[in-house]
Each structure stands twice: as structure tokens, then as C-alpha cells.
Amino acid sequence: MIKKFEIKSHDGPGRIGKIEDELSPILFSKKDLKIAPSEGSAYNVDREIAEFNVRETLRLARENVEECDVAVIQGSKYIDLRVKCLKELEEIGYNGFIIANGDALLTNSKDLVELIVTLKKEAKKNSYFIFPFTEVSFMPILVYMGIDGFLTDSANYYSYLNVLQTPTKAYDLNTYHIYENISKEDLERENIKNMEFVIKEIHAHMKNKSLRNLVEERSGTTPQNISTLKILDRNHMDYLLEYTQLV
């Protein structure tokens, strides 16, 4: 059941690849993935709870490996537990991974950067990573760090909040009356449409080796974006330059 992932090219750590017949970075819907059950918890928990969650996640992943093609990397705020979870899931046979606690990570730029960079360095080359929850304007920097896919289910979440996600900004439609009386279903479709546009935008920049330009352009849209880029540049320039072509 494991999906083949083939890397075609790099733009920095970001990768254009093929997952089966689909070009990555790619959008996934949960209902289209066969995700192994896992034992999750909040991000900021005691280590004993996180250790238990990793053990249970590995047990469930092992029991369901014949039916599932994606596993979840648990471990809460403990990076060493996340790495342990990743490596043992790879040994079981998985190569597609969802990073748990995406919503919490987005509020902590330092932890987000350290976790993604560490997982990418430790993972096998044919492993691909899916980020479960993100604002649309944040997608380019996640791809730049090495994320290969996103779940469209976040569009549904934002539609419940009456928030329109655009490539540069999130609009609370209770305050910004861009659409009058838009239904939740129509708002979800608009959010997915904008996610699809940004994926196309990312592909175009990666093919032109200009993903960094797009990341810098978007870095000014939110404090979260600029903080993440600054931490990434300050702490992991060697990682960024590893696949960057010299001109």
C-alpha cells in the first residue's frame, strides 16, 4: 500500500517530486488517504504521556501497515521522540508521514523550524511529509523547509470560523465584508481554490528556482511568517544551502 515517491528536483530543501502520478508539493484530502490510526495528545504534555503516545502509535501503525499508506509522527514537543517515531515508522515500511500537532507548531516558530529541519535530516530520501493544518500564506515557507504536501481539511476548519484564506492574508468575514452572506460550503470551496492556486504558484517558482523569492515576499504578510524565516536563516543556513544551486 506504500506510495512511491520520486524526487525530480530541488529548490533549496524544497522538492518537486512525484507521489504515484501526482506532482508534489501536493494537496491531499484526509478521505483520500489511508492513514494509520495513532495515539495523539496535546503538544505541551509531560514526557511520559508523549512516550506512551509514541509506543501506541507504533503499535497501531505496525498492525495496520498492510492497509495504510501514511502514518502520523507523534511525540508532542519532544524532538527526540518525534525522530524515534519517524525512524521506527520507516522501519515498519511507511514513507508518507503527517506531522501531528500542526496547529500548535504554527504558534511556535522556533519549535516548528527545529522539528521540520531535524525530521528532514533524519528521514530517508524517499520519505515525504504532509503538514496537516496551515494558513495559505504560510504554505511557501513550509515547502521551502521541505514539506511535500498539505491537507485541504484546514479549509473546512476556517470556513466554520467564517475566515477567508487568501495567498497573502486571512480575512475574518465578520469584519471584512468581502463576500456578503456566503455559505460555509461556498467559503470552504473558496479556501480550497486559494490553496490550489498557491500550490500552482509554488510549483512555478520552484521550476524557476525562485521559491526563496516567494518566501521572502510572503514573509511580510504576518509576524509568524517573518519570525519563521528569521529563525530558519539564523539557525539553519547550512541546511538551506545544501541543495541551493550557486549562480
Buried (B, 14 or more C-beta within 10 A) or exposed (E): BEBEBEBEEBBBBBBBBBBEEEEBBBBBEBEEBEBBBBBBBEBEBEEEEBBBBBBBBBEBBBEBBEEBBBBBBBBBBBBEBBBBBBBBBBEBBBBBBBBBBBEBBBEBBEBBBBBBBBBBEBBEEBBBBBBBBBBBBBBBBBBBBBBBBBBBBBBBBBBEEBBBBBBBEBBEBEEEEEBEEBEEEEBBBBBBEBBBEBBEBBBEBBEEBEBBEBBBBBBEBBEBBBBBBEBBEEEBEEBBEEBBEEE
